[in-house]
Amino acid sequence: MNQIERIERMERYLNESEQAVKVLSDALEQYEAAQKALKKLSEYYGSTLWMKDYEDDEAGKLPKDLNRGVLSEDAVYNLLTDHHDLILRMSKAVTKSIDGKTI
């Protein structure tokens, strides 16, 4: 590889890396802002209030046009599982970066 090719390749690496860092930073800000809502949702899911809401929905006591994804048995569980998996993934990525395996 000649000097020009090397510089062009490194320039692409710079641009790609800057974009990836910006996207991750923006996503992390959004994720951090959602933590309070995620905690509240986790506390609600499986609580006696959730069970009452679920039973009332099953009994047809709630409005038909009410969005009720939170009352499905899978939606919140899947989100919490995805969240846990994401935390593990981020932890591994950070550990690799700290150990110098990615840089």
N, C-alpha and C positions, 0 to 999 in steps of 0.2 A: 504494500500500500504506500502510495507516495504522500508527500506532505499535504497537498491540496485535498486528497481523499480523506486523510486522517482528520484534518480540520473540519471538513464538511460533516464527517461522521460525528465528531465530538459536538459540533453545533446542533445536530439532530438530537443527540443525547441530552444536551442542555435544554433544548426546547421541550422535549418530551418530559423530562424530569421536572421542569418548572411547572408545566401544565398539570402533571400528576400531583405534585405537592399542593398546588392551589386547589384542585378538585378535592383532595383529601382534607385539606384544612377547612374548606367550606362545608363539607359533609360532617366533619367533626364538630363544627360549631352548631349545626342543625341537630346532631345527635346529642350533644351536651344540653341543648335547650329542651329536648324531649325527655330528659331523664326524670323530671318530676312527674310528668304525665305517665310515663312507663311504670314508675313506682306506684302511683295511685291505681293504675289498671291492674297491676299485679296483686295489690292488696284487695281489690274488689273481686277479682276472679276467684271463685271457690268460696267466697265469704257467704254468710247467711243472707246478705242483701242480694248477692248475685243469684243464689239459689231461689229466693223469693221471686226475683225478676224473671228468672228462667221458667219457674213453675207458672207464673201468671201469663207468660207468653204462651206456654204450652196449652194453658186453659183458655186461650183466646181473649184474655182480659186487656191486652194491649192493643193500641190502634194498629190497623193493618198496614198503614203507610209509614210506620215507625222503622227507621233503620235499626236493625237488631243484630248486627254481626257480632257484637260483644257478647251476645247470649248464645252464640253457637258454641258447641262443645270443643271445637277445634281451633277457631280463629285466634283466641287469646293464647291458648296453649302453644300453638305453632309460633306465634310472635315471640313468646317468652323463650321457647327453645331456640329459635333463630337468634335471639339476642344473646343467649348464653354461648352459642356456637361462635357468634361474632366476637364476643369478649375473648374467648380462647384464641381465635384466629389473630386478633389484634395483639394479644399478649405474646404469641409466638413471633409475630412480625417485629414487635418492639425488642424482644430478646435477641433476635438475629441481628437487628440493627445495632444494638448496644454491644453485642459480642463482635461486631465488625464483620459479620458474615454476609451482609448485604451491601456494604460500602467498601 
